[in-house]
Amino acid sequence: MSKGILTRLRLSSLRLRLVVVFALVALTAAVSASGIAYWLNREAVLTRTQDGALNDFRQEMQNRAATLPLRPTQEDLRRTAELMATGSANYQVLLLGEREAGKPIVGASDPDDFTLADVPRSLMVAVDTKRPVTEGNAYPYHLFWQRTERNGTPYLVGGTRIDGGGPAGYMFKSLAAEKADLNSLAWSLGIATALAVAGSVLLAQVAATTVLRPVHRLGEAAKQLGEGKLDTRLRVTGADELADLTRTFNSAAESLQKKVADMSAREESSRRFVADMSHELRTPLTALTAVTEVLEDEQDSLDPMIAPAVALVVSETHRLNNLVENLMEVTRFDAGTARLVLDEVDIADQITACIDARAWLDAVDLDAERGIVAPLDPRRLDVILANLIGNALKHGGSPVRVSVRTEDDELVIAVRDHGPGIPEEVLPHVFDRFYKASASRPRSDGSGLGLSIAMENALIHGGSITAANSVGEDGAVDGAVFVLRLPLDASGITREVQTRSSQGEVEEE
C-alpha cells in the first residue's frame, strides 16, 4: 500500500471518519430494515402455514374423527387418520382413543413418521384438560398447537379432543419448506444489506471528496501563506459554508499581506534610519576621536580642574565610537548584507592575538592545542572572542579560562570566569539586544549589543553560543560559562550566506 493511501486512510483522517460514519449509519439502517422485514415475513409465512394447517385439521376432526364410534377399533383410528392426512395441508395425523375404559389405542397415518413420542407432554396435558363451559367458554376442549424441532427440522404439532368422549387427535406438519424460504429471504436481505453498506461507502467517498477538496485546497493555501507567499488566494465557488470560509480566508490573507507589507516598510525604514544615522555619525566621530587622542596624550599636563572633564570626554567618545560601530554591524545583520570572508585560521594563534591586542594576557588562561585549523572569518571570530572574554573579565572577574577542543565536526570554545554567575532570570535574555542585567544601571560602559553581535557572528558561521552557570563541588555557583560552537567546515554555509547577502540593499563598507 502506497504512502499516499496510508496517509488518506490514517485513523485521524477526516475522510476515513466520514466513510466510517456513513457506513455505520447505512449498516444500522440496513440491518434494522432487514431485521424488521425478516421478522414480519417470518411471522406472516409461519402464521399463514400454521393457520391453514390447523384450520384444515379442525375441519377434518369435525368431519371424520367425530363420526367414529365411542369405542373405535385401532383399525378405525388408523383408517380415519390416513383419510385425514390425505388433504392438501400435507400433515400426518395420530388419533388416540379407548377400546375400553383405561385401555388406550392409537391409530397413526404413518407410524414411521409420527408417533405418540413426537407429541410434547405439555401439549398432551393441555389437550386432555377439560374446561368448564361458561358464557365466555363455549367448548370444554380447545385446539392447541406448539412448534417443535426434530433432527434440525422444525415442525408444527397441533392437537384437540372431540367433545362428548370422542378420540383425541394430533397433527404433525413439517415446516422445512418454510424454513428454506426464510433462509433464502435472510440471504437476500443480507446481500441487500452488504450492497447498501458498499453503496453508502461509495457515496461517502463522493461526499467526502466533495467536502474535503475545498478543505484540502484551503490547507494548501494556508501552508503557502505560512511559507511567506502572502499573495496566495483561493477561487470562491458556490454559496455554501465552505464558500464563506474561503472568502474569510482570502480576506484574512489580504489583511495579513497588507500588515506584513506595512511592517516590512517600517522595518526597512528603521534599518535605513539606523544605517544612515550611524554612517553620518562616523565623520564627526572621526574628528572627535582625533581630538580626544590629542587630549589623552596631553592629559598629564592639563590643569587638575580640567583633567577629569577631559577623561570623561575621552571615555564617552570611545564609548560612542563603539556604539556606532556596533550599530553599523547590527544594521548589516538585519539587512542581510553581512558576509563571511574565510581564511584558514589557527585557533590557538587567533585567540592569543585577540588577548594580546587587548592586553589581557595576565588575566586569561588559555588551554588550546596547537594545530587546530579551521576555515573561519578571522575578523568575526575576533569580535566573538573579544565580546565573550571581555564580558567575562568585566562581569565575572579573573581568572578567566578559555579552552578549545573539537567534537565530531565542531569546534568548541568555552570561556569560563569565576565570578558570581548569571542570575537565572537573566540567562534567557543575555543575548538580547540592549539587555542589561541590572535595571538600576541603565547607563554602563557597555551598549548591551556585544553579546548579541557575538551571537549573530556565530550564527552566520552556522554555529551557536550558549550561556550557563558553572557549579562547584559544594553545589554553589562558581562563575559563568559561555560555549561557542562553530562548524570545522563552514564553506557550504558561507556560499549560502553570500548568495543571500548579494541581494541586500545596504552595502558593507
HELIX and SHEET records of a PDB file:
HELIX    1   1 LYS A    3  ARG A    8  1                                   6    
HELIX    2   2 LEU A   14  ASN A   63  1                                  50    
HELIX    3   3 ALA A   65  THR A   67  5                                   3    
HELIX    4   4 GLN A   74  MET A   84  1                                  11    
HELIX    5   5 LEU A  116  ASP A  118  5                                   3    
HELIX    6   6 ARG A  121  ASP A  128  1                                   8    
HELIX    7   7 ALA A  176  GLY A  226  1                                  51    
HELIX    8   8 GLU A  241  ASP A  297  1                                  57    
HELIX    9   9 GLN A  299  SER A  301  5                                   3    
HELIX   10  10 ALA A  307  ALA A  335  1                                  29    
HELIX   11  11 ILE A  347  ALA A  357  1                                  11    
HELIX   12  12 PRO A  378  HIS A  395  1                                  18    
HELIX   13  13 LEU A  427  HIS A  429  5                                   3    
HELIX   14  14 GLY A  450  ILE A  460  1                                  11    
HELIX   15  15 SER A  491  SER A  501  1                                  11    
SHEET    1   A 5 LYS A 103  ALA A 108  0                                        
SHEET    2   A 5 GLN A  92  GLU A 100 -1                                        
SHEET    3   A 5 ALA A 168  SER A 174 -1                                        
SHEET    4   A 5 THR A 153  ARG A 161 -1                                        
SHEET    5   A 5 PHE A 144  ARG A 150 -1                                        
SHEET    1   B 2 ASP A 343  ASP A 346  0                                        
SHEET    2   B 2 VAL A 373  LEU A 376 -1                                        
SHEET    1   C 5 VAL A 364  ASP A 367  0                                        
SHEET    2   C 5 VAL A 400  GLU A 407  1                                        
SHEET    3   C 5 GLU A 410  ARG A 416 -1                                        
SHEET    4   C 5 VAL A 477  PRO A 487 -1                                        
SHEET    5   C 5 SER A 464  VAL A 471 -1                                        
END                                                                             
